[in-house]
Amino acid sequence: MYATKSTVMQFRMDAGLKQDAEELFRELGTSFAEALRIFARQCVLTRSMPIAIAMPHHETASGAFSQYADSEKRKLEAGAFARAMEAKHANAR
């Protein structure tokens, strides 16, 4: 289906990331370019991103997304589960 390699792509990335990725792919027995071709093919085959996007271990959910959070809603939601459980069990008595 995609037999010839006739298109050239260029993009910028951090030099350290590139070096680390090239080293990893060499250890895996392939090249960075081939890894990108594999990635693109999997995207087309699955019609999705074939990887899980995960948060780095050093970040917390509140830290990673705090710039998008509505501070008023955060105040309202703080302790909401505990309040709901207290209300539920108070009604059960």
C-alpha positions in Angstrom: 0.0 0.0 0.0 2.8 2.5 0.9 5.8 1.1 -0.9 8.0 4.0 -1.9 9.6 6.5 0.5 9.3 9.7 -1.6 8.3 12.4 0.8 10.7 14.2 3.1 9.5 15.7 6.4 11.3 18.2 8.5 10.4 19.3 12.1 12.2 20.8 15.0 12.7 19.1 18.4 14.9 19.5 21.4 18.4 18.2 20.6 18.6 16.2 23.8 15.2 14.5 23.1 16.4 13.6 19.6 19.6 12.1 20.9 17.8 10.1 23.6 15.2 8.8 21.1 17.9 7.9 18.5 19.8 5.9 21.2 16.6 4.2 22.3 15.6 3.2 18.8 19.2 1.9 18.1 18.9 -0.3 21.2 15.5 -1.5 19.8 17.2 -2.4 16.5 15.6 0.3 14.4 16.1 4.0 13.4 14.3 7.1 14.5 13.0 7.5 10.9 11.7 3.9 10.9 10.1 4.4 14.3 8.3 7.5 12.9 7.1 5.5 9.9 5.8 2.7 12.2 4.0 5.3 14.3 2.4 6.9 11.3 1.3 3.6 9.9 -0.2 2.5 13.3 -2.1 5.9 13.5 -3.6 5.2 10.0 -4.4 1.6 10.7 -6.1 2.2 14.1 -7.5 5.7 13.2 -6.1 6.8 16.6 -3.0 7.6 18.5 -1.5 4.2 19.2 0.0 5.3 22.5 -1.2 6.1 25.9 -0.6 9.7 26.9 0.5 9.7 30.5 1.4 12.4 33.0 5.0 12.4 34.1 5.4 10.9 37.6 6.8 14.2 39.0 3.5 16.1 38.3 0.2 15.8 40.0 -3.1 16.0 38.3 -3.8 19.3 40.0 -0.4 20.6 39.1 -0.6 19.6 35.4 -4.1 21.0 34.8 -4.2 23.8 37.3 -3.9 26.5 34.6 -7.2 25.2 33.2 -9.1 25.0 36.5 -11.8 27.4 37.6 -10.8 28.4 41.1 -14.5 29.1 42.1 -15.6 25.6 41.0 -12.6 24.1 42.8 -13.7 25.7 46.1 -17.2 24.5 45.6 -16.0 20.9 44.7 -13.6 20.7 47.6 -14.9 18.1 50.1 -18.0 17.5 47.9 -17.7 13.7 48.1 -17.3 13.7 51.9 -20.4 16.0 52.3 -22.4 13.8 50.0 -21.5 10.7 52.0 -22.3 12.4 55.3 -25.7 13.4 53.9 -26.4 10.0 52.6 -25.6 8.3 55.8 -27.4 10.9 57.9 -30.6 10.1 56.0 -30.1 6.3 56.5 -30.2 6.7 60.3 
